[in-house]
């Protein structure tokens, strides 16, 4: 079992609002955790910068975490959230090189659909950004371990989250993932969801 929340490297759950910026929040969460783990320095990075400046993505219309990582890597860094705060709307790119909070040296994919690989990476390296198919019943999740009888293929991924750990359900001895969402802490288990089904893997840094 591993839960990176216990190590103090996971930032608070945020609210993306009407802006479909889950891709940016999940990518930012991975950057924050990596920075904190490697440098023992707590930081929150600018989701708004990703929304405004990552031209490979579509701002509040959606995007991909891997594009966000690549943008930050090529840009030379990402600002802190206090210096470039989230507004929930798209705006003009206002990156300030004097307020860089984190950098991304590189990006690597997790093997598609390989949960053993995911477990090793989450357990040894840190939180992982993933894509899932968010269906209607997910919106109503209020707690417990989420189950579903079906999941989509790679072409149907429509929501990004951050895997922050994994554990075992002691009632039926089944493993589950711990995922951080960006629908504020009143949703799910204080903003998190515990999920049995295997999820389609995006990337990690």
PyMOL CGO cylinders between C-alpha atoms (Angstrom):
from pymol import cmd
from pymol.cgo import CYLINDER

trace = [
    CYLINDER, 0.00, 0.00, 0.00, 1.09, 3.56, -0.67, 0.3, 1, 1, 1, 1, 1, 1,
    CYLINDER, 1.09, 3.56, -0.67, -0.62, 6.89, -0.13, 0.3, 1, 1, 1, 1, 1, 1,
    CYLINDER, -0.62, 6.89, -0.13, 1.45, 9.94, -1.00, 0.3, 1, 1, 1, 1, 1, 1,
    CYLINDER, 1.45, 9.94, -1.00, -0.96, 12.14, 0.93, 0.3, 1, 1, 1, 1, 1, 1,
    CYLINDER, -0.96, 12.14, 0.93, 0.71, 10.80, 4.07, 0.3, 1, 1, 1, 1, 1, 1,
    CYLINDER, 0.71, 10.80, 4.07, 4.04, 12.19, 2.87, 0.3, 1, 1, 1, 1, 1, 1,
    CYLINDER, 4.04, 12.19, 2.87, 2.73, 15.72, 2.63, 0.3, 1, 1, 1, 1, 1, 1,
    CYLINDER, 2.73, 15.72, 2.63, 3.49, 16.19, -1.06, 0.3, 1, 1, 1, 1, 1, 1,
    CYLINDER, 3.49, 16.19, -1.06, -0.08, 16.43, -2.38, 0.3, 1, 1, 1, 1, 1, 1,
    CYLINDER, -0.08, 16.43, -2.38, -1.60, 19.89, -2.74, 0.3, 1, 1, 1, 1, 1, 1,
    CYLINDER, -1.60, 19.89, -2.74, -5.19, 20.58, -1.63, 0.3, 1, 1, 1, 1, 1, 1,
    CYLINDER, -5.19, 20.58, -1.63, -8.07, 19.52, -3.87, 0.3, 1, 1, 1, 1, 1, 1,
    CYLINDER, -8.07, 19.52, -3.87, -9.16, 22.35, -6.17, 0.3, 1, 1, 1, 1, 1, 1,
    CYLINDER, -9.16, 22.35, -6.17, -12.33, 23.26, -8.04, 0.3, 1, 1, 1, 1, 1, 1,
    CYLINDER, -12.33, 23.26, -8.04, -12.01, 23.53, -11.81, 0.3, 1, 1, 1, 1, 1, 1,
    CYLINDER, -12.01, 23.53, -11.81, -15.50, 25.01, -12.14, 0.3, 1, 1, 1, 1, 1, 1,
    CYLINDER, -15.50, 25.01, -12.14, -17.03, 25.40, -15.60, 0.3, 1, 1, 1, 1, 1, 1,
    CYLINDER, -17.03, 25.40, -15.60, -13.60, 25.34, -17.24, 0.3, 1, 1, 1, 1, 1, 1,
    CYLINDER, -13.60, 25.34, -17.24, -12.73, 21.84, -18.50, 0.3, 1, 1, 1, 1, 1, 1,
    CYLINDER, -12.73, 21.84, -18.50, -9.21, 22.07, -17.14, 0.3, 1, 1, 1, 1, 1, 1,
    CYLINDER, -9.21, 22.07, -17.14, -8.93, 18.65, -15.48, 0.3, 1, 1, 1, 1, 1, 1,
    CYLINDER, -8.93, 18.65, -15.48, -5.96, 17.96, -17.76, 0.3, 1, 1, 1, 1, 1, 1,
    CYLINDER, -5.96, 17.96, -17.76, -4.16, 20.99, -16.35, 0.3, 1, 1, 1, 1, 1, 1,
    CYLINDER, -4.16, 20.99, -16.35, -5.03, 20.25, -12.72, 0.3, 1, 1, 1, 1, 1, 1,
    CYLINDER, -5.03, 20.25, -12.72, -3.82, 16.65, -12.93, 0.3, 1, 1, 1, 1, 1, 1,
    CYLINDER, -3.82, 16.65, -12.93, -0.59, 17.69, -14.63, 0.3, 1, 1, 1, 1, 1, 1,
    CYLINDER, -0.59, 17.69, -14.63, -0.03, 20.46, -12.08, 0.3, 1, 1, 1, 1, 1, 1,
    CYLINDER, -0.03, 20.46, -12.08, -0.61, 18.00, -9.24, 0.3, 1, 1, 1, 1, 1, 1,
    CYLINDER, -0.61, 18.00, -9.24, 2.08, 15.69, -10.59, 0.3, 1, 1, 1, 1, 1, 1,
    CYLINDER, 2.08, 15.69, -10.59, 4.55, 18.57, -10.96, 0.3, 1, 1, 1, 1, 1, 1,
    CYLINDER, 4.55, 18.57, -10.96, 3.84, 19.77, -7.42, 0.3, 1, 1, 1, 1, 1, 1,
    CYLINDER, 3.84, 19.77, -7.42, 4.29, 16.31, -5.93, 0.3, 1, 1, 1, 1, 1, 1,
    CYLINDER, 4.29, 16.31, -5.93, 7.53, 15.70, -7.81, 0.3, 1, 1, 1, 1, 1, 1,
    CYLINDER, 7.53, 15.70, -7.81, 8.95, 19.08, -6.80, 0.3, 1, 1, 1, 1, 1, 1,
    CYLINDER, 8.95, 19.08, -6.80, 8.02, 18.51, -3.16, 0.3, 1, 1, 1, 1, 1, 1,
    CYLINDER, 8.02, 18.51, -3.16, 9.37, 14.97, -3.09, 0.3, 1, 1, 1, 1, 1, 1,
    CYLINDER, 9.37, 14.97, -3.09, 12.70, 15.73, -4.75, 0.3, 1, 1, 1, 1, 1, 1,
    CYLINDER, 12.70, 15.73, -4.75, 13.42, 19.09, -3.17, 0.3, 1, 1, 1, 1, 1, 1,
    CYLINDER, 13.42, 19.09, -3.17, 11.45, 18.89, 0.08, 0.3, 1, 1, 1, 1, 1, 1,
    CYLINDER, 11.45, 18.89, 0.08, 9.74, 22.11, -0.93, 0.3, 1, 1, 1, 1, 1, 1,
    CYLINDER, 9.74, 22.11, -0.93, 5.98, 22.52, -0.98, 0.3, 1, 1, 1, 1, 1, 1,
    CYLINDER, 5.98, 22.52, -0.98, 4.71, 24.45, -3.99, 0.3, 1, 1, 1, 1, 1, 1,
    CYLINDER, 4.71, 24.45, -3.99, 1.52, 25.03, -5.96, 0.3, 1, 1, 1, 1, 1, 1,
    CYLINDER, 1.52, 25.03, -5.96, 1.99, 25.67, -9.66, 0.3, 1, 1, 1, 1, 1, 1,
    CYLINDER, 1.99, 25.67, -9.66, -0.14, 27.72, -12.02, 0.3, 1, 1, 1, 1, 1, 1,
    CYLINDER, -0.14, 27.72, -12.02, -2.97, 25.78, -13.62, 0.3, 1, 1, 1, 1, 1, 1,
    CYLINDER, -2.97, 25.78, -13.62, -4.01, 29.07, -15.23, 0.3, 1, 1, 1, 1, 1, 1,
    CYLINDER, -4.01, 29.07, -15.23, -0.69, 29.29, -17.06, 0.3, 1, 1, 1, 1, 1, 1,
    CYLINDER, -0.69, 29.29, -17.06, -1.36, 25.89, -18.61, 0.3, 1, 1, 1, 1, 1, 1,
    CYLINDER, -1.36, 25.89, -18.61, -4.86, 26.96, -19.63, 0.3, 1, 1, 1, 1, 1, 1,
    CYLINDER, -4.86, 26.96, -19.63, -3.64, 30.24, -21.14, 0.3, 1, 1, 1, 1, 1, 1,
    CYLINDER, -3.64, 30.24, -21.14, -0.28, 29.26, -22.59, 0.3, 1, 1, 1, 1, 1, 1,
    CYLINDER, -0.28, 29.26, -22.59, -0.18, 25.60, -23.63, 0.3, 1, 1, 1, 1, 1, 1,
    CYLINDER, -0.18, 25.60, -23.63, -1.02, 26.10, -27.30, 0.3, 1, 1, 1, 1, 1, 1,
    CYLINDER, -1.02, 26.10, -27.30, -1.13, 22.37, -28.03, 0.3, 1, 1, 1, 1, 1, 1,
    CYLINDER, -1.13, 22.37, -28.03, -4.18, 22.19, -25.77, 0.3, 1, 1, 1, 1, 1, 1,
    CYLINDER, -4.18, 22.19, -25.77, -7.56, 23.91, -25.88, 0.3, 1, 1, 1, 1, 1, 1,
    CYLINDER, -7.56, 23.91, -25.88, -7.73, 25.79, -22.59, 0.3, 1, 1, 1, 1, 1, 1,
    CYLINDER, -7.73, 25.79, -22.59, -11.16, 25.49, -21.02, 0.3, 1, 1, 1, 1, 1, 1,
    CYLINDER, -11.16, 25.49, -21.02, -12.30, 23.26, -23.86, 0.3, 1, 1, 1, 1, 1, 1,
    CYLINDER, -12.30, 23.26, -23.86, -9.98, 20.46, -22.77, 0.3, 1, 1, 1, 1, 1, 1,
    CYLINDER, -9.98, 20.46, -22.77, -6.46, 19.20, -23.26, 0.3, 1, 1, 1, 1, 1, 1,
    CYLINDER, -6.46, 19.20, -23.26, -3.93, 16.49, -22.47, 0.3, 1, 1, 1, 1, 1, 1,
    CYLINDER, -3.93, 16.49, -22.47, -1.64, 16.24, -19.46, 0.3, 1, 1, 1, 1, 1, 1,
    CYLINDER, -1.64, 16.24, -19.46, 1.26, 15.08, -21.63, 0.3, 1, 1, 1, 1, 1, 1,
    CYLINDER, 1.26, 15.08, -21.63, 0.97, 18.26, -23.70, 0.3, 1, 1, 1, 1, 1, 1,
    CYLINDER, 0.97, 18.26, -23.70, 1.03, 20.27, -20.49, 0.3, 1, 1, 1, 1, 1, 1,
    CYLINDER, 1.03, 20.27, -20.49, 4.24, 18.57, -19.36, 0.3, 1, 1, 1, 1, 1, 1,
    CYLINDER, 4.24, 18.57, -19.36, 5.86, 19.08, -22.74, 0.3, 1, 1, 1, 1, 1, 1,
    CYLINDER, 5.86, 19.08, -22.74, 4.85, 22.74, -22.76, 0.3, 1, 1, 1, 1, 1, 1,
    CYLINDER, 4.85, 22.74, -22.76, 6.43, 23.35, -19.34, 0.3, 1, 1, 1, 1, 1, 1,
    CYLINDER, 6.43, 23.35, -19.34, 9.56, 21.46, -20.36, 0.3, 1, 1, 1, 1, 1, 1,
    CYLINDER, 9.56, 21.46, -20.36, 10.00, 23.51, -23.55, 0.3, 1, 1, 1, 1, 1, 1,
    CYLINDER, 10.00, 23.51, -23.55, 8.99, 26.76, -21.84, 0.3, 1, 1, 1, 1, 1, 1,
    CYLINDER, 8.99, 26.76, -21.84, 11.67, 26.40, -19.19, 0.3, 1, 1, 1, 1, 1, 1,
    CYLINDER, 11.67, 26.40, -19.19, 9.26, 26.26, -16.26, 0.3, 1, 1, 1, 1, 1, 1,
    CYLINDER, 9.26, 26.26, -16.26, 5.89, 27.10, -14.80, 0.3, 1, 1, 1, 1, 1, 1,
    CYLINDER, 5.89, 27.10, -14.80, 4.89, 29.95, -12.51, 0.3, 1, 1, 1, 1, 1, 1,
    CYLINDER, 4.89, 29.95, -12.51, 3.55, 29.53, -8.99, 0.3, 1, 1, 1, 1, 1, 1,
    CYLINDER, 3.55, 29.53, -8.99, -0.18, 29.65, -8.45, 0.3, 1, 1, 1, 1, 1, 1,
    CYLINDER, -0.18, 29.65, -8.45, 0.04, 32.77, -6.23, 0.3, 1, 1, 1, 1, 1, 1,
    CYLINDER, 0.04, 32.77, -6.23, 1.86, 34.65, -8.99, 0.3, 1, 1, 1, 1, 1, 1,
    CYLINDER, 1.86, 34.65, -8.99, -0.50, 33.43, -11.74, 0.3, 1, 1, 1, 1, 1, 1,
    CYLINDER, -0.50, 33.43, -11.74, -3.77, 32.42, -10.01, 0.3, 1, 1, 1, 1, 1, 1,
    CYLINDER, -3.77, 32.42, -10.01, -6.58, 30.32, -11.44, 0.3, 1, 1, 1, 1, 1, 1,
    CYLINDER, -6.58, 30.32, -11.44, -9.60, 32.21, -12.78, 0.3, 1, 1, 1, 1, 1, 1,
    CYLINDER, -9.60, 32.21, -12.78, -11.60, 29.41, -14.39, 0.3, 1, 1, 1, 1, 1, 1,
    CYLINDER, -11.60, 29.41, -14.39, -11.64, 31.22, -17.75, 0.3, 1, 1, 1, 1, 1, 1,
    CYLINDER, -11.64, 31.22, -17.75, -9.22, 31.43, -20.65, 0.3, 1, 1, 1, 1, 1, 1,
    CYLINDER, -9.22, 31.43, -20.65, -7.04, 34.50, -20.82, 0.3, 1, 1, 1, 1, 1, 1,
    CYLINDER, -7.04, 34.50, -20.82, -3.93, 35.93, -22.42, 0.3, 1, 1, 1, 1, 1, 1,
    CYLINDER, -3.93, 35.93, -22.42, -0.71, 34.07, -21.68, 0.3, 1, 1, 1, 1, 1, 1,
    CYLINDER, -0.71, 34.07, -21.68, 1.08, 36.00, -18.94, 0.3, 1, 1, 1, 1, 1, 1,
    CYLINDER, 1.08, 36.00, -18.94, 4.02, 33.74, -18.05, 0.3, 1, 1, 1, 1, 1, 1,
    CYLINDER, 4.02, 33.74, -18.05, 6.64, 35.54, -15.97, 0.3, 1, 1, 1, 1, 1, 1,
    CYLINDER, 6.64, 35.54, -15.97, 10.15, 33.97, -16.04, 0.3, 1, 1, 1, 1, 1, 1,
    CYLINDER, 10.15, 33.97, -16.04, 10.88, 35.70, -12.72, 0.3, 1, 1, 1, 1, 1, 1,
    CYLINDER, 10.88, 35.70, -12.72, 8.30, 33.57, -10.89, 0.3, 1, 1, 1, 1, 1, 1,
    CYLINDER, 8.30, 33.57, -10.89, 9.17, 30.02, -11.96, 0.3, 1, 1, 1, 1, 1, 1,
    CYLINDER, 9.17, 30.02, -11.96, 8.03, 27.53, -9.34, 0.3, 1, 1, 1, 1, 1, 1,
    CYLINDER, 8.03, 27.53, -9.34, 8.90, 24.23, -11.03, 0.3, 1, 1, 1, 1, 1, 1,
    CYLINDER, 8.90, 24.23, -11.03, 10.49, 22.74, -14.13, 0.3, 1, 1, 1, 1, 1, 1,
    CYLINDER, 10.49, 22.74, -14.13, 9.89, 19.51, -16.04, 0.3, 1, 1, 1, 1, 1, 1,
    CYLINDER, 9.89, 19.51, -16.04, 13.10, 17.83, -17.23, 0.3, 1, 1, 1, 1, 1, 1,
    CYLINDER, 13.10, 17.83, -17.23, 11.28, 15.16, -19.23, 0.3, 1, 1, 1, 1, 1, 1,
    CYLINDER, 11.28, 15.16, -19.23, 8.14, 13.11, -19.80, 0.3, 1, 1, 1, 1, 1, 1,
    CYLINDER, 8.14, 13.11, -19.80, 7.65, 9.36, -19.93, 0.3, 1, 1, 1, 1, 1, 1,
    CYLINDER, 7.65, 9.36, -19.93, 4.63, 7.21, -20.69, 0.3, 1, 1, 1, 1, 1, 1,
    CYLINDER, 4.63, 7.21, -20.69, 3.40, 4.39, -18.52, 0.3, 1, 1, 1, 1, 1, 1,
    CYLINDER, 3.40, 4.39, -18.52, 2.77, 1.21, -20.51, 0.3, 1, 1, 1, 1, 1, 1,
    CYLINDER, 2.77, 1.21, -20.51, -0.83, 1.42, -21.71, 0.3, 1, 1, 1, 1, 1, 1,
    CYLINDER, -0.83, 1.42, -21.71, -3.21, -0.60, -19.54, 0.3, 1, 1, 1, 1, 1, 1,
    CYLINDER, -3.21, -0.60, -19.54, -0.42, -2.12, -17.40, 0.3, 1, 1, 1, 1, 1, 1,
    CYLINDER, -0.42, -2.12, -17.40, -1.51, -1.75, -13.79, 0.3, 1, 1, 1, 1, 1, 1,
    CYLINDER, -1.51, -1.75, -13.79, 1.55, -3.58, -12.47, 0.3, 1, 1, 1, 1, 1, 1,
    CYLINDER, 1.55, -3.58, -12.47, 3.74, -0.97, -14.10, 0.3, 1, 1, 1, 1, 1, 1,
    CYLINDER, 3.74, -0.97, -14.10, 1.52, 1.75, -12.68, 0.3, 1, 1, 1, 1, 1, 1,
    CYLINDER, 1.52, 1.75, -12.68, 1.77, 0.26, -9.20, 0.3, 1, 1, 1, 1, 1, 1,
    CYLINDER, 1.77, 0.26, -9.20, 5.56, 0.17, -9.35, 0.3, 1, 1, 1, 1, 1, 1,
    CYLINDER, 5.56, 0.17, -9.35, 5.79, 3.77, -10.51, 0.3, 1, 1, 1, 1, 1, 1,
    CYLINDER, 5.79, 3.77, -10.51, 3.28, 5.12, -8.01, 0.3, 1, 1, 1, 1, 1, 1,
    CYLINDER, 3.28, 5.12, -8.01, 4.88, 3.14, -5.20, 0.3, 1, 1, 1, 1, 1, 1,
    CYLINDER, 4.88, 3.14, -5.20, 8.49, 4.03, -5.94, 0.3, 1, 1, 1, 1, 1, 1,
    CYLINDER, 8.49, 4.03, -5.94, 8.47, 7.32, -7.83, 0.3, 1, 1, 1, 1, 1, 1,
    CYLINDER, 8.47, 7.32, -7.83, 5.32, 9.26, -7.05, 0.3, 1, 1, 1, 1, 1, 1,
    CYLINDER, 5.32, 9.26, -7.05, 1.85, 10.30, -8.24, 0.3, 1, 1, 1, 1, 1, 1,
    CYLINDER, 1.85, 10.30, -8.24, 0.85, 9.59, -11.82, 0.3, 1, 1, 1, 1, 1, 1,
    CYLINDER, 0.85, 9.59, -11.82, -1.45, 11.48, -14.16, 0.3, 1, 1, 1, 1, 1, 1,
    CYLINDER, -1.45, 11.48, -14.16, -4.07, 9.23, -15.76, 0.3, 1, 1, 1, 1, 1, 1,
    CYLINDER, -4.07, 9.23, -15.76, -7.00, 9.51, -18.12, 0.3, 1, 1, 1, 1, 1, 1,
    CYLINDER, -7.00, 9.51, -18.12, -10.32, 7.78, -17.53, 0.3, 1, 1, 1, 1, 1, 1,
    CYLINDER, -10.32, 7.78, -17.53, -13.75, 7.61, -19.07, 0.3, 1, 1, 1, 1, 1, 1,
    CYLINDER, -13.75, 7.61, -19.07, -15.96, 9.62, -16.72, 0.3, 1, 1, 1, 1, 1, 1,
    CYLINDER, -15.96, 9.62, -16.72, -19.50, 8.28, -17.03, 0.3, 1, 1, 1, 1, 1, 1,
    CYLINDER, -19.50, 8.28, -17.03, -22.72, 9.61, -15.53, 0.3, 1, 1, 1, 1, 1, 1,
    CYLINDER, -22.72, 9.61, -15.53, -22.57, 7.54, -12.36, 0.3, 1, 1, 1, 1, 1, 1,
    CYLINDER, -22.57, 7.54, -12.36, -19.13, 8.94, -11.58, 0.3, 1, 1, 1, 1, 1, 1,
    CYLINDER, -19.13, 8.94, -11.58, -20.66, 12.38, -11.14, 0.3, 1, 1, 1, 1, 1, 1,
    CYLINDER, -20.66, 12.38, -11.14, -22.81, 11.01, -8.32, 0.3, 1, 1, 1, 1, 1, 1,
    CYLINDER, -22.81, 11.01, -8.32, -19.97, 9.27, -6.47, 0.3, 1, 1, 1, 1, 1, 1,
    CYLINDER, -19.97, 9.27, -6.47, -20.11, 10.09, -2.76, 0.3, 1, 1, 1, 1, 1, 1,
    CYLINDER, -20.11, 10.09, -2.76, -17.70, 7.60, -1.23, 0.3, 1, 1, 1, 1, 1, 1,
    CYLINDER, -17.70, 7.60, -1.23, -16.65, 4.01, -0.94, 0.3, 1, 1, 1, 1, 1, 1,
    CYLINDER, -16.65, 4.01, -0.94, -14.95, 2.09, -3.72, 0.3, 1, 1, 1, 1, 1, 1,
    CYLINDER, -14.95, 2.09, -3.72, -16.30, 2.87, -7.16, 0.3, 1, 1, 1, 1, 1, 1,
    CYLINDER, -16.30, 2.87, -7.16, -17.27, -0.02, -9.39, 0.3, 1, 1, 1, 1, 1, 1,
    CYLINDER, -17.27, -0.02, -9.39, -18.56, -0.14, -12.93, 0.3, 1, 1, 1, 1, 1, 1,
    CYLINDER, -18.56, -0.14, -12.93, -19.30, -2.96, -15.34, 0.3, 1, 1, 1, 1, 1, 1,
    CYLINDER, -19.30, -2.96, -15.34, -17.72, -1.27, -18.31, 0.3, 1, 1, 1, 1, 1, 1,
    CYLINDER, -17.72, -1.27, -18.31, -14.98, 1.13, -19.25, 0.3, 1, 1, 1, 1, 1, 1,
    CYLINDER, -14.98, 1.13, -19.25, -14.17, 2.79, -22.53, 0.3, 1, 1, 1, 1, 1, 1,
    CYLINDER, -14.17, 2.79, -22.53, -11.27, 2.53, -24.90, 0.3, 1, 1, 1, 1, 1, 1,
    CYLINDER, -11.27, 2.53, -24.90, -8.45, 5.01, -25.38, 0.3, 1, 1, 1, 1, 1, 1,
    CYLINDER, -8.45, 5.01, -25.38, -10.50, 7.08, -27.79, 0.3, 1, 1, 1, 1, 1, 1,
    CYLINDER, -10.50, 7.08, -27.79, -13.19, 7.67, -25.17, 0.3, 1, 1, 1, 1, 1, 1,
    CYLINDER, -13.19, 7.67, -25.17, -11.07, 9.11, -22.38, 0.3, 1, 1, 1, 1, 1, 1,
    CYLINDER, -11.07, 9.11, -22.38, -12.67, 12.34, -21.22, 0.3, 1, 1, 1, 1, 1, 1,
    CYLINDER, -12.67, 12.34, -21.22, -11.33, 13.14, -17.77, 0.3, 1, 1, 1, 1, 1, 1,
    CYLINDER, -11.33, 13.14, -17.77, -7.89, 13.37, -16.16, 0.3, 1, 1, 1, 1, 1, 1,
    CYLINDER, -7.89, 13.37, -16.16, -7.06, 12.63, -12.54, 0.3, 1, 1, 1, 1, 1, 1,
    CYLINDER, -7.06, 12.63, -12.54, -3.98, 12.10, -10.39, 0.3, 1, 1, 1, 1, 1, 1,
    CYLINDER, -3.98, 12.10, -10.39, -3.24, 8.67, -8.91, 0.3, 1, 1, 1, 1, 1, 1,
    CYLINDER, -3.24, 8.67, -8.91, -1.79, 9.39, -5.46, 0.3, 1, 1, 1, 1, 1, 1,
    CYLINDER, -1.79, 9.39, -5.46, -1.66, 5.84, -4.16, 0.3, 1, 1, 1, 1, 1, 1,
    CYLINDER, -1.66, 5.84, -4.16, -3.23, 2.43, -3.82, 0.3, 1, 1, 1, 1, 1, 1,
    CYLINDER, -3.23, 2.43, -3.82, -4.57, 0.26, -1.00, 0.3, 1, 1, 1, 1, 1, 1,
    CYLINDER, -4.57, 0.26, -1.00, -6.45, -2.94, -0.24, 0.3, 1, 1, 1, 1, 1, 1,
    CYLINDER, -6.45, -2.94, -0.24, -10.14, -3.22, 0.58, 0.3, 1, 1, 1, 1, 1, 1,
    CYLINDER, -10.14, -3.22, 0.58, -10.07, -5.40, 3.68, 0.3, 1, 1, 1, 1, 1, 1,
    CYLINDER, -10.07, -5.40, 3.68, -13.68, -6.52, 3.21, 0.3, 1, 1, 1, 1, 1, 1,
    CYLINDER, -13.68, -6.52, 3.21, -13.04, -8.41, -0.03, 0.3, 1, 1, 1, 1, 1, 1,
    CYLINDER, -13.04, -8.41, -0.03, -9.24, -8.25, -0.27, 0.3, 1, 1, 1, 1, 1, 1,
    CYLINDER, -9.24, -8.25, -0.27, -9.41, -6.24, -3.51, 0.3, 1, 1, 1, 1, 1, 1,
    CYLINDER, -9.41, -6.24, -3.51, -6.85, -3.57, -4.43, 0.3, 1, 1, 1, 1, 1, 1,
    CYLINDER, -6.85, -3.57, -4.43, -7.97, -0.12, -5.44, 0.3, 1, 1, 1, 1, 1, 1,
    CYLINDER, -7.97, -0.12, -5.44, -6.46, 3.12, -6.67, 0.3, 1, 1, 1, 1, 1, 1,
    CYLINDER, -6.46, 3.12, -6.67, -6.68, 6.46, -4.85, 0.3, 1, 1, 1, 1, 1, 1,
    CYLINDER, -6.68, 6.46, -4.85, -7.33, 9.26, -7.35, 0.3, 1, 1, 1, 1, 1, 1,
    CYLINDER, -7.33, 9.26, -7.35, -7.35, 12.98, -6.75, 0.3, 1, 1, 1, 1, 1, 1,
    CYLINDER, -7.35, 12.98, -6.75, -10.03, 14.88, -8.65, 0.3, 1, 1, 1, 1, 1, 1,
    CYLINDER, -10.03, 14.88, -8.65, -10.54, 18.59, -9.35, 0.3, 1, 1, 1, 1, 1, 1,
    CYLINDER, -10.54, 18.59, -9.35, -14.23, 18.90, -8.42, 0.3, 1, 1, 1, 1, 1, 1,
    CYLINDER, -14.23, 18.90, -8.42, -13.50, 20.38, -4.95, 0.3, 1, 1, 1, 1, 1, 1,
    CYLINDER, -13.50, 20.38, -4.95, -13.41, 18.52, -1.64, 0.3, 1, 1, 1, 1, 1, 1,
    CYLINDER, -13.41, 18.52, -1.64, -17.17, 18.26, -1.26, 0.3, 1, 1, 1, 1, 1, 1,
    CYLINDER, -17.17, 18.26, -1.26, -17.25, 15.69, -4.04, 0.3, 1, 1, 1, 1, 1, 1,
    CYLINDER, -17.25, 15.69, -4.04, -16.50, 12.03, -3.32, 0.3, 1, 1, 1, 1, 1, 1,
    CYLINDER, -16.50, 12.03, -3.32, -14.17, 11.20, -0.42, 0.3, 1, 1, 1, 1, 1, 1,
    CYLINDER, -14.17, 11.20, -0.42, -12.95, 14.73, 0.36, 0.3, 1, 1, 1, 1, 1, 1,
    CYLINDER, -12.95, 14.73, 0.36, -12.30, 15.29, -3.32, 0.3, 1, 1, 1, 1, 1, 1,
    CYLINDER, -12.30, 15.29, -3.32, -10.88, 11.81, -4.00, 0.3, 1, 1, 1, 1, 1, 1,
    CYLINDER, -10.88, 11.81, -4.00, -12.26, 8.65, -5.53, 0.3, 1, 1, 1, 1, 1, 1,
    CYLINDER, -12.26, 8.65, -5.53, -11.30, 5.05, -4.78, 0.3, 1, 1, 1, 1, 1, 1,
    CYLINDER, -11.30, 5.05, -4.78, -11.68, 2.88, -7.85, 0.3, 1, 1, 1, 1, 1, 1,
    CYLINDER, -11.68, 2.88, -7.85, -11.44, -0.88, -8.58, 0.3, 1, 1, 1, 1, 1, 1,
    CYLINDER, -11.44, -0.88, -8.58, -11.68, -0.98, -12.35, 0.3, 1, 1, 1, 1, 1, 1,
    CYLINDER, -11.68, -0.98, -12.35, -8.53, -0.74, -14.37, 0.3, 1, 1, 1, 1, 1, 1,
    CYLINDER, -8.53, -0.74, -14.37, -7.97, 2.65, -15.90, 0.3, 1, 1, 1, 1, 1, 1,
    CYLINDER, -7.97, 2.65, -15.90, -6.30, 3.65, -19.13, 0.3, 1, 1, 1, 1, 1, 1,
    CYLINDER, -6.30, 3.65, -19.13, -2.87, 5.04, -18.49, 0.3, 1, 1, 1, 1, 1, 1,
    CYLINDER, -2.87, 5.04, -18.49, -1.57, 8.40, -19.67, 0.3, 1, 1, 1, 1, 1, 1,
    CYLINDER, -1.57, 8.40, -19.67, 1.86, 9.41, -18.48, 0.3, 1, 1, 1, 1, 1, 1,
    CYLINDER, 1.86, 9.41, -18.48, 4.12, 10.12, -15.58, 0.3, 1, 1, 1, 1, 1, 1,
    CYLINDER, 4.12, 10.12, -15.58, 7.06, 12.36, -14.87, 0.3, 1, 1, 1, 1, 1, 1,
]
cmd.load_cgo(trace, "trace")
